[in-house]
Amino acid sequence: MKNHLSRCVCLFLMIWMVSTLNAPSFIYAADEEACSVCHKYPGLARVDTQTGRSRLFYVSQSIYSNSVHGKVLCRNCHLNLDVIPHTDAKKVDCSTKCHLKEPSTDKEFSHGGIYAEFNTSIHGLYTPEMTKKCTEDLPQCTDCHVNAVYQPVTDLTTMEAGISQDALRRCLGCHENKEWTNRFYQHFAHRMHRSKTAVQTVKLCLDCHKDEKKMARHGLTATSNYKDTFHWKGVLYGDPNMPDCLSCHAPVGYTVHSMKTGSDPGSAVNKKNLQATCSNLNGTQICHPKATEQFATGKIHPTGSGFEKKVSAYVEGEATLGDMESLRQERRFRDLSGITAEDADISKLDEQQLFQRKVYIIVKYVYTLLITVVIGGMLAHQVLDFIRILINKSRNNHLG
């Protein structure tokens, strides 16, 4: 019985080895280290004794193999995995070299250049001579980037997701290795999409920038009031022409990884560059192509009144009527134009500002007059109509 069992086991192993060795390379290349032997189980997890949080180590091989890192071996990113369980594993360093060849240079690919560029940006750690404080507040690569699953386009005119078999067929006319061609096409077509939607971009940025305490530690102003602006309304309702955070802070000619402070001459939101940024002449969005220098001086984030946030908090029982009253008394809520007719110092206004003030006053009073006439006329109509009904009713009773 034992001999029979051992023969069956040996036969099974031989069949498995032969089938594996004769299988196409792409089947086992991504997991040639057999990491999925353990990581294929959805329940693979442990509790971090330092933070108390549970960490999930499950990896779906089918999803991973179709992701942008699907051809990268696990050991290329996860170092020191010699012990099982991996108690000696080091944190992933995105600046290390990959063992994949970059096709345009035939050199080993690395994110090191982008990582170095990022570290000199407003979000990075800077060089050792310019180390920042409160580094725990700064974003890491994985805070913005995930191992995205490929989403190639099926139609280059509509940009709909899916694989265009017609385009892939033409690629295969020259590139005979179907696996390589399919993956290269997916990589190319995937890049035709935005990495994140405008709504996702705004929410990602606000995860940090709405935190007033965190922003105060870095001398910045929280920008949650962006959600009070017309720009956000367009983004929220899917208008492709509405700007999100990157549309202004990293427009055409700038990169996301090298964003600078507003006071830096190399920043897209520096006062000297704002007119070009608002114009967005080389971008896919049509923003303000005729933006003047004065137009670019308008406020973006501070113009929000905070009205929606206060009302939502009041409805949810998190704010009182006193909070609503304080909002009403704020000058920015009373007048979002920047200059009120009552408190403007006329002596400090130039000729154009005086003209704008006169127009503002005229529009204000004409609008008030129209509202008064319309509402007053409607009330008078209702009163007269009610009196007519009473008179007709009285006549009918008298005749009856």
Kinemage of the C-alpha trace (Angstrom):
@kinemage 1
@onewidth
@group {chain A} dominant
@subgroup {mainchain}
@vectorlist {calphas} color= white
{ca met a 1} P 0.000 0.000 0.000
{ca lys a 2} L 2.816 2.373 0.906
{ca asn a 3} L 4.695 1.576 -2.302
{ca his a 4} L 1.578 2.252 -4.330
{ca leu a 5} L 1.047 5.607 -2.577
{ca ser a 6} L 4.672 6.654 -3.055
{ca arg a 7} L 4.465 5.777 -6.757
{ca cys a 8} L 1.373 7.949 -7.156
{ca val a 9} L 3.054 10.865 -5.426
{ca cys a 10} L 6.173 10.543 -7.599
{ca leu a 11} L 4.044 10.311 -10.736
{ca phe a 12} L 2.118 13.456 -9.740
{ca leu a 13} L 5.344 15.375 -9.079
{ca met a 14} L 6.826 14.317 -12.414
{ca ile a 15} L 3.701 15.392 -14.300
{ca trp a 16} L 3.669 18.729 -12.460
{ca met a 17} L 7.362 19.406 -13.172
{ca val a 18} L 7.062 18.498 -16.842
{ca ser a 19} L 3.955 20.635 -17.329
{ca thr a 20} L 5.580 23.557 -15.541
{ca leu a 21} L 8.824 23.378 -17.487
{ca asn a 22} L 6.951 23.202 -20.778
{ca ala a 23} L 4.505 25.984 -19.937
{ca pro a 24} L 4.930 29.460 -21.483
{ca ser a 25} L 7.325 31.617 -19.491
{ca phe a 26} L 4.722 34.227 -18.606
{ca ile a 27} L 2.749 31.690 -16.530
{ca tyr a 28} L 5.416 31.309 -13.862
{ca ala a 29} L 7.759 34.250 -14.478
{ca ala a 30} L 5.943 36.628 -12.138
{ca asp a 31} L 5.920 34.063 -9.320
{ca glu a 32} L 9.049 32.056 -9.977
{ca glu a 33} L 9.856 32.434 -6.274
{ca ala a 34} L 6.601 30.617 -5.371
{ca cys a 35} L 5.403 33.482 -3.162
{ca ser a 36} L 1.787 32.620 -3.957
{ca val a 37} L 2.176 29.309 -2.110
{ca cys a 38} L 1.431 31.307 1.058
{ca his a 39} L 0.108 34.643 -0.195
{ca lys a 40} L -2.722 33.118 -2.235
{ca tyr a 41} L -4.819 32.615 0.920
{ca pro a 42} L -7.281 35.504 1.602
{ca gly a 43} L -7.009 35.015 5.356
{ca leu a 44} L -3.243 35.490 5.537
{ca ala a 45} L -2.832 38.343 8.036
{ca arg a 46} L -1.391 39.287 11.389
{ca val a 47} L -1.850 41.967 14.034
{ca asp a 48} L 0.921 44.531 14.337
{ca thr a 49} L 1.931 44.470 18.005
{ca gln a 50} L 3.166 48.084 17.885
{ca thr a 51} L 0.126 49.739 16.303
{ca gly a 52} L -2.573 47.162 17.061
{ca arg a 53} L -3.678 47.212 13.427
{ca ser a 54} L -4.286 44.090 11.397
{ca arg a 55} L -2.181 43.709 8.245
{ca leu a 56} L -3.419 41.662 5.310
{ca phe a 57} L -0.783 39.845 3.234
{ca tyr a 58} L -3.108 38.235 0.696
{ca val a 59} L -2.184 38.824 -2.971
{ca ser a 60} L -4.501 37.856 -5.811
{ca gln a 61} L -2.166 36.419 -8.430
{ca ser a 62} L -4.603 37.011 -11.305
{ca ile a 63} L -5.055 40.695 -10.398
{ca tyr a 64} L -1.378 41.254 -9.680
{ca ser a 65} L -0.253 39.713 -12.976
{ca asn a 66} L -2.522 42.171 -14.834
{ca ser a 67} L -1.244 45.183 -12.904
{ca val a 68} L 1.472 47.649 -13.845
{ca his a 69} L 3.943 45.732 -11.663
{ca gly a 70} L 2.769 42.331 -12.888
{ca lys a 71} L 6.132 41.448 -14.464
{ca val a 72} L 8.219 42.624 -11.516
{ca leu a 73} L 9.522 39.871 -9.243
{ca cys a 74} L 8.584 40.171 -5.584
{ca arg a 75} L 12.239 40.263 -4.476
{ca asn a 76} L 12.891 43.293 -6.698
{ca cys a 77} L 10.910 45.444 -4.243
{ca his a 78} L 10.689 43.370 -1.062
{ca leu a 79} L 14.227 42.904 0.224
{ca asn a 80} L 15.548 40.591 2.969
{ca leu a 81} L 12.991 37.814 2.578
{ca asp a 82} L 15.394 35.035 3.521
{ca val a 83} L 13.507 34.032 6.680
{ca ile a 84} L 9.986 32.566 6.745
{ca pro a 85} L 7.950 34.115 8.292
{ca his a 86} L 9.622 37.286 6.954
{ca thr a 87} L 10.674 38.838 10.245
{ca asp a 88} L 13.689 40.522 8.639
{ca ala a 89} L 11.865 42.175 5.718
{ca lys a 90} L 12.757 45.789 5.000
{ca lys a 91} L 10.364 48.563 4.019
{ca val a 92} L 9.980 48.889 0.256
{ca asp a 93} L 12.237 51.571 -1.236
{ca cys a 94} L 10.740 52.873 -4.490
{ca ser a 95} L 14.066 54.386 -5.558
{ca thr a 96} L 15.791 51.007 -6.041
{ca lys a 97} L 16.575 49.619 -9.480
{ca cys a 98} L 14.223 47.147 -11.116
{ca his a 99} L 15.466 44.184 -13.128
{ca leu a 100} L 13.278 45.172 -16.060
{ca lys a 101} L 14.840 46.821 -19.077
{ca glu a 102} L 13.513 50.240 -20.030
{ca pro a 103} L 12.876 49.758 -23.783
{ca ser a 104} L 13.917 53.247 -24.924
{ca thr a 105} L 17.376 53.016 -23.310
{ca asp a 106} L 17.763 49.253 -22.771
{ca lys a 107} L 18.901 50.012 -19.227
{ca glu a 108} L 17.500 48.705 -15.972
{ca phe a 109} L 14.488 50.781 -15.016
{ca ser a 110} L 14.421 52.784 -11.801
{ca his a 111} L 12.105 55.260 -10.089
{ca gly a 112} L 15.224 56.811 -8.546
{ca gly a 113} L 15.158 59.912 -10.749
{ca ile a 114} L 11.522 60.652 -9.956
{ca tyr a 115} L 12.130 59.888 -6.274
{ca ala a 116} L 15.017 62.381 -6.165
{ca glu a 117} L 12.879 64.980 -7.928
{ca phe a 118} L 10.039 64.374 -5.481
{ca asn a 119} L 12.316 64.812 -2.480
{ca thr a 120} L 13.170 68.360 -3.578
{ca ser a 121} L 9.485 69.257 -3.925
{ca ile a 122} L 7.089 70.729 -1.381
{ca his a 123} L 5.997 67.196 -0.445
{ca gly a 124} L 9.482 65.669 -0.205
{ca leu a 125} L 12.074 65.410 2.531
{ca tyr a 126} L 14.497 67.731 0.696
{ca thr a 127} L 18.225 67.103 0.722
{ca pro a 128} L 20.022 66.316 3.996
{ca glu a 129} L 21.019 69.992 4.231
{ca met a 130} L 17.343 71.034 4.072
{ca thr a 131} L 15.605 68.361 6.131
{ca lys a 132} L 12.036 69.250 7.057
{ca lys a 133} L 10.336 69.082 10.409
{ca cys a 134} L 7.241 66.944 11.087
{ca thr a 135} L 8.238 64.436 8.427
{ca glu a 136} L 5.482 62.118 9.611
{ca asp a 137} L 3.016 64.497 7.927
{ca leu a 138} L 4.653 64.159 4.505
{ca pro a 139} L 3.151 61.776 1.942
{ca gln a 140} L 4.895 58.603 0.844
{ca cys a 141} L 4.809 57.148 -2.659
{ca thr a 142} L 2.088 54.649 -1.742
{ca asp a 143} L -0.158 57.382 -0.324
{ca cys a 144} L -0.862 58.505 -3.882
{ca his a 145} L 0.158 55.499 -5.983
{ca val a 146} L -1.300 52.008 -5.942
{ca asn a 147} L -0.360 49.042 -8.116
{ca ala a 148} L -3.067 49.922 -10.618
{ca val a 149} L -4.684 47.250 -12.769
{ca tyr a 150} L -4.265 47.911 -16.478
{ca gln a 151} L -7.214 49.649 -18.111
{ca pro a 152} L -6.421 49.819 -21.813
{ca val a 153} L -8.774 51.601 -24.197
{ca thr a 154} L -11.071 49.791 -26.603
{ca asp a 155} L -11.686 52.875 -28.754
{ca leu a 156} L -9.188 55.721 -29.047
{ca thr a 157} L -11.982 58.128 -30.047
{ca thr a 158} L -14.193 57.532 -27.000
{ca met a 159} L -11.399 56.412 -24.613
{ca glu a 160} L -13.649 53.648 -23.302
{ca ala a 161} L -11.928 50.986 -21.214
{ca gly a 162} L -11.256 47.609 -22.748
{ca ile a 163} L -8.839 45.983 -25.179
{ca ser a 164} L -9.088 47.097 -28.787
{ca gln a 165} L -8.548 43.845 -30.647
{ca asp a 166} L -8.220 45.731 -33.903
{ca ala a 167} L -5.311 47.799 -32.591
{ca leu a 168} L -3.726 44.740 -30.994
{ca arg a 169} L -4.017 42.838 -34.282
{ca arg a 170} L -2.006 45.514 -36.074
{ca cys a 171} L 0.666 45.391 -33.349
{ca leu a 172} L 0.952 41.622 -33.715
{ca gly a 173} L 1.648 42.078 -37.422
{ca cys a 174} L 5.231 43.015 -36.518
{ca his a 175} L 5.695 41.984 -32.887
{ca glu a 176} L 5.273 38.201 -32.998
{ca asn a 177} L 5.618 37.548 -29.264
{ca lys a 178} L 1.939 37.776 -28.357
{ca glu a 179} L 2.481 37.951 -24.590
{ca trp a 180} L 5.006 40.816 -24.883
{ca thr a 181} L 2.891 42.662 -27.453
{ca asn a 182} L -0.298 42.350 -25.414
{ca arg a 183} L 1.385 43.669 -22.274
{ca phe a 184} L 3.160 46.513 -24.077
{ca tyr a 185} L -0.127 47.542 -25.707
{ca gln a 186} L -1.908 47.434 -22.347
{ca his a 187} L 0.809 49.620 -20.813
{ca phe a 188} L 0.554 52.157 -23.624
{ca ala a 189} L -3.258 52.242 -23.706
{ca his a 190} L -3.472 52.366 -19.893
{ca arg a 191} L -1.462 55.592 -19.965
{ca met a 192} L -4.114 57.171 -22.199
{ca his a 193} L -6.366 57.351 -19.141
{ca arg a 194} L -5.994 59.672 -16.176
{ca ser a 195} L -4.448 57.877 -13.230
{ca lys a 196} L -7.276 59.244 -11.049
{ca thr a 197} L -10.541 61.010 -11.760
{ca ala a 198} L -10.872 64.676 -10.829
{ca val a 199} L -13.054 63.775 -7.831
{ca gln a 200} L -10.518 61.192 -6.637
{ca thr a 201} L -7.700 63.716 -7.038
{ca val a 202} L -9.488 66.364 -4.955
{ca lys a 203} L -10.378 63.888 -2.217
{ca leu a 204} L -6.813 62.551 -2.137
{ca cys a 205} L -5.326 66.048 -1.753
{ca leu a 206} L -7.892 67.094 0.837
{ca asp a 207} L -7.101 64.052 2.972
{ca cys a 208} L -4.145 66.103 4.162
{ca his a 209} L -4.914 69.680 3.144
{ca lys a 210} L -8.241 69.888 4.977
{ca asp a 211} L -6.486 69.126 8.275
{ca glu a 212} L -6.039 72.546 9.886
{ca lys a 213} L -3.636 71.329 12.590
{ca lys a 214} L -1.402 69.532 10.112
{ca met a 215} L -1.344 72.509 7.758
{ca ala a 216} L -0.563 74.876 10.626
{ca arg a 217} L 2.528 72.805 11.481
{ca his a 218} L 3.870 73.612 8.026
{ca gly a 219} L 2.764 77.242 7.883
{ca leu a 220} L -0.030 76.545 5.391
{ca thr a 221} L -3.745 77.315 5.291
{ca ala a 222} L -6.242 74.456 5.156
{ca thr a 223} L -8.015 74.438 1.799
{ca ser a 224} L -11.237 72.594 2.557
{ca asn a 225} L -13.054 75.706 1.287
{ca tyr a 226} L -12.275 74.504 -2.229
{ca lys a 227} L -15.542 72.593 -1.917
{ca asp a 228} L -17.377 75.916 -1.691
{ca thr a 229} L -16.161 76.990 -5.122
{ca phe a 230} L -17.699 76.754 -8.560
{ca his a 231} L -14.724 74.655 -9.662
{ca trp a 232} L -15.640 71.897 -7.207
{ca lys a 233} L -19.275 71.902 -8.285
{ca gly a 234} L -18.203 71.225 -11.858
{ca val a 235} L -15.782 68.506 -10.788
{ca leu a 236} L -18.405 66.891 -8.567
{ca tyr a 237} L -20.946 66.686 -11.388
{ca gly a 238} L -18.468 65.300 -13.897
{ca asp a 239} L -17.661 68.326 -16.068
{ca pro a 240} L -14.397 67.301 -17.805
{ca asn a 241} L -13.478 70.947 -18.295
{ca met a 242} L -13.413 71.777 -14.586
{ca pro a 243} L -10.028 71.982 -12.841
{ca asp a 244} L -9.000 69.810 -9.933
{ca cys a 245} L -5.967 70.429 -7.722
{ca leu a 246} L -3.406 69.236 -10.274
{ca ser a 247} L -4.906 71.368 -13.050
{ca cys a 248} L -3.502 74.435 -11.306
{ca his a 249} L -0.626 73.111 -9.197
{ca ala a 250} L 0.831 70.830 -11.879
{ca pro a 251} L -0.455 72.009 -15.294
{ca val a 252} L 1.204 71.422 -18.677
{ca gly a 253} L 4.914 72.179 -18.374
{ca tyr a 254} L 5.094 71.119 -14.716
{ca thr a 255} L 5.200 67.716 -13.050
{ca val a 256} L 3.318 66.401 -10.050
{ca his a 257} L 6.517 65.226 -8.390
{ca ser a 258} L 8.226 68.632 -8.470
{ca met a 259} L 5.564 70.921 -7.035
{ca lys a 260} L 7.042 73.960 -5.276
{ca thr a 261} L 5.773 76.439 -2.709
{ca gly a 262} L 3.750 79.351 -4.033
{ca ser a 263} L 6.615 81.730 -3.282
{ca asp a 264} L 9.039 79.732 -5.457
{ca pro a 265} L 9.515 81.256 -8.968
{ca gly a 266} L 9.310 77.729 -10.383
{ca ser a 267} L 5.811 77.148 -9.007
{ca ala a 268} L 2.774 77.155 -11.284
{ca val a 269} L 0.863 79.140 -8.649
{ca asn a 270} L 3.558 81.759 -8.150
{ca lys a 271} L 2.160 85.256 -8.729
{ca lys a 272} L 4.308 85.684 -11.846
{ca asn a 273} L 3.044 82.426 -13.365
{ca leu a 274} L -0.626 82.563 -12.377
{ca gln a 275} L -1.805 84.272 -15.548
{ca ala a 276} L -0.319 81.503 -17.714
{ca thr a 277} L -1.685 78.857 -15.351
{ca cys a 278} L -5.218 80.289 -15.499
{ca ser a 279} L -4.988 80.587 -19.293
{ca asn a 280} L -3.898 76.945 -19.676
{ca leu a 281} L -3.231 77.563 -23.356
{ca asn a 282} L -1.487 74.240 -24.015
{ca gly a 283} L -3.744 72.067 -21.885
{ca thr a 284} L -6.617 69.808 -22.882
{ca gln a 285} L -9.028 71.817 -20.715
{ca ile a 286} L -10.311 75.182 -21.890
{ca cys a 287} L -9.995 77.294 -18.768
{ca his a 288} L -9.539 81.066 -19.052
{ca pro a 289} L -7.668 81.606 -22.354
{ca lys a 290} L -8.144 85.389 -22.159
{ca ala a 291} L -7.167 85.681 -18.513
{ca thr a 292} L -5.592 89.038 -17.731
{ca glu a 293} L -2.962 89.749 -15.131
{ca gln a 294} L -5.601 91.270 -12.867
{ca phe a 295} L -7.888 88.267 -13.330
{ca ala a 296} L -5.125 86.014 -12.049
{ca thr a 297} L -4.980 87.967 -8.787
{ca gly a 298} L -8.388 86.666 -7.747
{ca lys a 299} L -8.597 84.389 -4.745
{ca ile a 300} L -9.345 80.684 -5.151
{ca his a 301} L -9.398 78.837 -1.831
{ca pro a 302} L -10.184 81.732 0.576
{ca thr a 303} L -13.290 82.757 -1.400
{ca gly a 304} L -15.252 79.858 0.037
{ca ser a 305} L -17.636 80.995 2.745
{ca gly a 306} L -17.768 77.678 4.580
{ca phe a 307} L -21.548 77.946 4.331
{ca glu a 308} L -22.214 74.388 3.149
{ca lys a 309} L -19.933 72.896 5.781
{ca lys a 310} L -21.623 74.879 8.574
{ca val a 311} L -25.127 74.045 7.371
{ca ser a 312} L -24.290 70.333 7.054
{ca ala a 313} L -22.820 70.351 10.562
{ca tyr a 314} L -25.955 72.093 11.907
{ca val a 315} L -28.271 69.575 10.216
{ca glu a 316} L -26.219 66.701 11.632
{ca gly a 317} L -26.338 68.239 15.109
{ca glu a 318} L -22.632 69.131 15.198
{ca ala a 319} L -23.120 72.911 15.090
{ca thr a 320} L -25.379 75.352 16.937
{ca leu a 321} L -27.365 78.394 15.857
{ca gly a 322} L -24.569 80.455 17.364
{ca asp a 323} L -22.151 78.976 14.818
{ca met a 324} L -24.536 79.930 12.023
{ca glu a 325} L -24.805 83.474 13.396
{ca ser a 326} L -21.008 83.835 13.526
{ca leu a 327} L -20.869 82.728 9.890
{ca arg a 328} L -23.460 85.309 8.891
{ca gln a 329} L -21.436 88.046 10.551
{ca glu a 330} L -18.233 87.140 8.761
{ca arg a 331} L -17.366 89.667 6.108
{ca arg a 332} L -16.490 87.001 3.558
{ca phe a 333} L -20.052 85.629 3.901
{ca arg a 334} L -21.676 89.067 3.704
{ca asp a 335} L -19.774 89.975 0.574
{ca leu a 336} L -17.605 87.683 -1.523
{ca ser a 337} L -16.594 90.439 -3.949
{ca gly a 338} L -13.728 91.648 -1.758
{ca ile a 339} L -14.949 95.280 -1.469
{ca thr a 340} L -18.107 96.411 0.283
{ca ala a 341} L -19.797 99.712 -0.331
{ca glu a 342} L -19.823 100.498 3.371
{ca asp a 343} L -16.239 99.888 4.491
{ca ala a 344} L -14.226 100.649 1.349
{ca asp a 345} L -11.542 103.283 1.854
{ca ile a 346} L -12.158 105.425 -1.230
{ca ser a 347} L -8.859 107.239 -0.862
{ca lys a 348} L -6.953 103.978 -1.421
{ca leu a 349} L -8.858 102.937 -4.561
{ca asp a 350} L -7.534 103.575 -8.049
{ca glu a 351} L -9.685 104.720 -10.955
{ca gln a 352} L -10.619 101.222 -12.096
{ca gln a 353} L -11.530 100.087 -8.567
{ca leu a 354} L -13.697 103.200 -8.121
{ca phe a 355} L -15.504 102.345 -11.343
{ca gln a 356} L -15.990 98.750 -10.186
{ca arg a 357} L -17.330 100.029 -6.854
{ca lys a 358} L -19.869 102.229 -8.640
{ca val a 359} L -20.981 99.308 -10.808
{ca tyr a 360} L -21.263 97.134 -7.703
{ca ile a 361} L -23.458 99.707 -5.934
{ca ile a 362} L -25.702 100.167 -8.985
{ca val a 363} L -26.130 96.402 -9.481
{ca lys a 364} L -26.815 95.946 -5.775
{ca tyr a 365} L -29.604 98.522 -5.668
{ca val a 366} L -31.115 97.526 -9.023
{ca tyr a 367} L -31.190 93.916 -7.872
{ca thr a 368} L -32.758 94.933 -4.543
{ca leu a 369} L -35.357 97.022 -6.411
{ca leu a 370} L -36.238 94.186 -8.768
{ca ile a 371} L -36.619 91.720 -5.906
{ca thr a 372} L -38.823 94.200 -4.031
{ca val a 373} L -41.025 94.886 -7.074
{ca val a 374} L -41.363 91.215 -8.028
{ca ile a 375} L -42.040 89.904 -4.529
{ca gly a 376} L -44.164 92.935 -3.603
{ca gly a 377} L -46.183 92.655 -6.831
{ca met a 378} L -46.766 88.959 -6.235
{ca leu a 379} L -47.975 89.612 -2.672
{ca ala a 380} L -50.243 92.438 -3.856
{ca his a 381} L -51.686 90.150 -6.545
{ca gln a 382} L -52.426 87.438 -3.984
{ca val a 383} L -54.058 89.914 -1.598
{ca leu a 384} L -56.224 91.458 -4.338
{ca asp a 385} L -57.171 87.992 -5.599
{ca phe a 386} L -58.188 86.971 -2.062
{ca ile a 387} L -60.303 90.131 -1.678
{ca arg a 388} L -62.010 89.431 -5.032
{ca ile a 389} L -62.872 85.897 -3.871
{ca leu a 390} L -64.412 87.266 -0.659
{ca ile a 391} L -66.449 89.846 -2.622
{ca asn a 392} L -67.759 87.230 -5.077
{ca lys a 393} L -68.626 84.898 -2.235
{ca ser a 394} L -70.532 87.689 -0.450
{ca arg a 395} L -72.513 88.510 -3.613
{ca asn a 396} L -73.427 84.896 -4.193
{ca asn a 397} L -74.652 84.560 -0.609
{ca his a 398} L -76.707 87.752 -0.962
{ca leu a 399} L -78.338 86.568 -4.224
{ca gly a 400} L -79.014 83.153 -2.769
